[in-house]
Amino acid sequence: MNNKLFSVVDLGSLKAKLTVFDTQTLDVISQRSYLTLLGKKLTEGGSFVEEALERLDEVLFLIKEELEKLNCSNIKFIATESLRIAKNREDVYRIIEKYFPDHNTTILDQEIEGEMFFKVIAQCFEGEPIAAMDVGGGSVQVLNGVFKDNQCLIDNKFLYKTGTYTLQQKYSPDSSIISQDFDKALDLIKKDFNTLNINNDILIFGSTCMQDFLNESGISLYDDKPIKKHPTYTTIKDLKDFLSKVRQVPPDSRHHFYPSGDHFIYGVDYLLINVIEAAERMNAKYIYPSNMNSSYGFIE
């Protein structure tokens, strides 16, 4: 086995994300996402539906194959909102055990999830006060602070339940039509984000595929203020312009906006209203997409 490699499998509400690192160089060797829909029809204290568990079984088989190709045996399983709230999480553990015997899963508290994301992002913006926004399928975390003198200093933490897949299921259950309830989702976000009372020029939002998405979608990007691992930024106006285009098309007809993104684009409007609302409230001038996520926090 290749002892230099370390992998993190992140079981989210929409996707399972596999990230494989080289522990010597800290480079990402492989990064893949697999649709699981673990959060489908899931409410607090509810149960994973059989379809989601079957998908997870198929996905973990594929992940096992990928890790065997890479000769990587050092694996860490983490989970976020869906496993935080589901009552039948043991069903998930049994599937993991089927393919990865003796591997435990760490369920990240929402606050810890946000802290880990902020830490990896802030190190790229060393010395710059920033806000980092981790937009997941089930939950959203916004933290602000700075990384300096080799320390991560967090000023505020804001935790929300306005994840993209959660909103998509509630307000766009039929992907073949343009939802007439979209404004209700926006009203919910506005109400929840009333607690978001910070100002910051720089907002970084992730995770996993945000740079790829913006690059493919045609959203205007600017490269006059590059930061390590974050070469381009966008603006509130550019995100709003793209949101207007997306909202003219039913979710299952948006593939042309992000051809390599699989089902991600279905709920991208709910991602955008989270980011736009946060950016407007903090008067962010530079909005950086990031492909980084909380998995990176386990590599150090």
C-alpha atoms as one frame of an Amber mdcrd trajectory, in Angstrom:
protein
   0.000   0.000   0.000   1.042   3.598  -0.618   1.663   4.960   2.870   2.021
   8.495   1.520  -1.663   8.680   0.624  -4.500   9.592   2.966  -8.155   9.759
   1.942 -11.229  11.379   3.454 -14.749  10.228   2.577 -17.276  12.930   3.444
 -20.886  11.701   3.620 -23.045  14.749   2.989 -26.774  15.204   2.495 -26.528
  15.227  -1.297 -23.203  13.638  -2.190 -20.359  11.539  -0.890 -17.068  13.322
  -1.518 -13.768  11.484  -1.820 -10.543  13.440  -1.440  -7.159  11.726  -1.597
  -4.110  13.607  -0.344  -0.366  13.128  -0.606   0.658  13.496   3.042   4.186
  14.618   2.137   3.328  17.368  -0.335  -0.250  18.032   0.906  -1.339  17.966
  -2.754  -4.740  16.599  -3.749  -4.209  13.424  -5.769  -7.850  12.738  -6.514
 -11.139  14.474  -5.770 -14.491  12.980  -6.740 -18.136  13.435  -5.851 -20.843
  10.784  -5.971 -24.585  11.438  -5.752 -26.189   9.640  -2.783 -29.259  11.752
  -1.836 -28.817  10.767   1.811 -30.861  13.782   2.814 -33.837  12.807   0.628
 -37.101  13.315   2.539 -35.035  13.520   5.719 -36.243  15.660   8.602 -34.967
  15.998  12.175 -35.360  12.598  13.786 -36.418  11.025  10.495 -34.908   8.092
   8.638 -32.853   7.588   5.505 -35.038   6.307   2.681 -34.202   2.967   1.065
 -33.300   4.601  -2.242 -30.604   6.686  -0.557 -29.153   3.667   1.259 -29.041
   1.711  -2.011 -27.259   4.604  -3.704 -24.778   4.790  -0.830 -24.065   1.079
  -1.222 -23.303   1.586  -4.933 -21.182   4.660  -4.219 -19.059   3.014  -1.531
 -18.381   0.144  -3.928 -17.077   2.691  -6.462 -15.032   4.495  -3.808 -13.482
   1.226  -2.710 -12.519   0.496  -6.329 -10.988   3.953  -6.717  -8.934   3.641
  -3.535  -7.726   0.190  -4.538  -6.545   1.612  -7.874  -4.613   4.272  -5.988
  -3.316   1.677  -3.517  -4.595   3.817  -0.651  -5.626   2.111   2.583  -5.486
   5.055   5.001  -9.115   6.208   5.088 -11.099   8.592   7.283 -14.914   8.724
   7.154 -16.690  11.920   8.204 -20.357  12.902   8.021 -22.355  16.096   8.372
 -25.988  17.191   8.525 -27.795  14.061   7.294 -26.136  11.772   9.839 -26.489
  14.428  12.527 -30.288  14.284  12.319 -31.176  10.768  11.088 -32.346   8.197
  13.617 -31.289   5.178  11.531 -27.638   6.101  11.041 -26.738   2.517  11.994
 -27.961   1.516   8.522 -25.246   3.721   7.060 -22.620   2.265   9.378 -23.521
  -1.243   8.226 -22.968  -0.310   4.597 -19.610   1.270   5.429 -18.613  -1.861
   7.332 -19.516  -3.968   4.292 -16.847  -2.304   2.146 -14.506  -0.839   4.759
 -14.396  -3.115   7.820 -13.305  -1.558  11.117 -13.592   2.031   9.867 -15.453
   4.363  12.207 -17.310   7.466  11.065 -16.858  10.847  12.734 -20.043  12.922
  12.696 -18.955  16.540  12.691 -20.853  18.945  14.893 -22.037  21.832  12.708
 -19.812  24.294  14.561 -16.765  22.040  14.140 -17.600  21.577  10.457 -17.535
  25.350  10.021 -14.305  25.744  11.979 -12.495  23.149   9.879 -13.596  24.820
   6.663 -12.580  28.252   7.916  -9.159  27.032   9.000  -8.175  25.583   5.627
  -9.508  28.613   3.754  -7.995  31.228   6.083  -4.501  29.790   5.658  -4.726
  30.614   1.950  -5.576  34.237   2.821  -2.963  34.627   5.556  -3.147  38.029
   7.238  -6.398  38.985   5.458  -9.638  39.320   7.438 -12.097  37.041   5.652
 -15.510  35.426   5.849 -15.689  31.764   4.819 -19.015  30.221   3.835 -19.423
  26.447   3.693 -22.598  25.720   1.723 -23.627  22.089   2.026 -26.646  20.087
   0.999 -28.104  20.181   4.508 -26.489  23.057   6.365 -24.610  26.327   5.899
 -21.797  27.720   8.046 -20.415  31.269   7.894 -17.363  32.210   9.965 -15.205
  35.320   9.931 -11.757  36.038  11.293  -8.127  35.867  10.220  -5.144  33.531
  10.078  -1.960  35.205  11.256   1.170  34.319  13.221   0.336  30.664  12.529
  -2.926  30.994  14.449  -6.518  30.770  13.281  -8.494  33.536  14.983 -12.271
  33.251  14.589 -14.434  36.233  15.520 -17.951  34.974  14.786 -19.763  31.771
  13.794 -23.156  31.683  12.123 -24.885  28.327  11.654 -27.919  27.791   9.421
 -30.121  24.969   8.090 -30.524  26.467   4.602 -28.522  23.830   2.707 -29.123
  23.593  -1.032 -30.624  20.112  -1.127 -32.872  20.818   1.867 -34.305  23.895
   0.124 -34.502  22.179  -3.249 -36.629  19.346  -1.849 -38.976  21.742  -0.089
 -39.392  24.426  -2.745 -38.556  22.643  -6.044 -39.772  19.048  -5.560 -40.608
  18.700  -9.267 -37.409  19.190 -11.289 -39.295  19.360 -14.582 -40.899  22.732
 -13.828 -39.760  26.164 -12.699 -40.731  26.421  -9.041 -43.278  29.077  -8.100
 -42.203  28.849  -4.448 -38.655  30.097  -4.924 -39.372  33.421  -3.237 -40.443
  31.518  -0.120 -36.964  30.015   0.086 -35.432  33.456  -0.294 -37.691  34.807
   2.453 -36.574  31.968   4.735 -32.900  32.716   4.098 -33.405  36.434   4.651
 -35.119  35.730   7.959 -32.449  33.301   9.143 -29.603  35.551   7.987 -30.861
  38.432  10.127 -28.270  37.232  12.632 -25.458  37.707  10.083 -24.268  41.111
  11.250 -20.674  41.383  10.033 -18.820  43.418   7.409 -16.067  41.885   5.311
 -14.666  42.727   1.883 -13.717  39.124   1.172 -16.146  36.177   1.129 -14.975
  32.705   0.144 -17.610  30.058  -0.498 -17.205  26.325  -1.044 -17.058  23.391
  -1.248 -15.534  20.749  -3.562 -16.558  22.044  -6.996 -17.284  25.765  -6.729
 -14.325  26.908  -8.833 -15.154  24.281 -11.459 -18.785  25.358 -11.501 -18.040
  29.058 -11.937 -15.444  28.363 -14.621 -17.852  26.246 -16.698 -20.982  28.306
 -16.126 -19.699  31.487 -17.722 -20.154  33.608 -14.597 -17.820  36.596 -14.907
 -14.537  36.051 -13.052 -11.743  38.497 -12.281  -8.072  37.673 -11.795  -6.595
  40.982 -10.633  -6.496  39.889  -6.969  -5.309  36.247  -6.984  -4.827  34.391
  -3.694  -3.141  31.018  -3.146  -5.416  28.284  -4.550  -8.037  30.948  -5.305
  -7.013  32.644  -8.567 -10.295  34.388  -9.365 -13.239  36.098  -7.723 -16.687
  37.267  -8.778 -19.151  39.901  -7.569 -22.692  40.114  -6.235 -23.939  41.556
  -9.529 -22.395  38.732 -11.564 -23.948  36.087  -9.322 -27.328  37.799  -9.561
 -27.074  37.953 -13.358 -26.397  34.221 -13.514 -29.190  33.466 -11.041 -31.633
  35.247 -13.357 -30.543  33.002 -16.249 -30.817  29.813 -14.189 -34.262  30.717
 -12.897 -35.602  30.790 -16.470 -34.919  27.062 -16.876 -36.389  24.029 -15.011
 -33.804  22.237 -12.834 -33.572  19.158 -15.057 -32.849  21.305 -18.145 -29.849
  23.191 -16.767 -27.134  20.765 -17.765 -25.625  23.200 -20.296 -24.728  25.597
 -17.486 -22.375  23.053 -15.908 -21.868  20.038 -18.221 -19.537  18.122 -15.900
 -21.582  18.822 -12.780 -24.103  15.970 -12.922 -27.078  16.809 -10.646 -25.325
  19.680  -8.845 -26.911  22.243 -11.143 -30.448  21.197 -10.129 -30.229  23.137
  -6.871 -27.709  25.795  -7.849 -30.294  28.572  -7.481 -30.556  27.733  -3.775
 -26.780  27.812  -3.461 -26.693  31.218  -5.124 -29.332  32.834  -2.930 -27.425
  31.683   0.151 -24.192  33.219  -1.142 -25.772  36.393  -2.524 -27.696  37.088
   0.683 -24.575  36.596   2.807 -22.452  38.745   0.480 -24.986  41.589   0.496
 -25.283  41.585   4.266 -21.514  41.802   4.775 -20.916  44.162   1.817 -18.458
  41.730   0.229 -16.601  43.140  -2.781 -14.579  40.032  -3.626 -16.412  36.693
  -3.686 -14.012  33.796  -4.198 -15.228  30.305  -5.132 -13.276  27.464  -3.541
 -12.819  23.783  -4.323 -11.626  23.212  -0.780 -13.801  21.728   1.958 -13.665
  20.584   5.581 -11.982  17.327   4.513  -8.768  19.298   4.071  -8.736  19.906
   7.824  -7.836  16.258   8.442  -4.634  16.279   6.407  -2.471  18.178   8.871
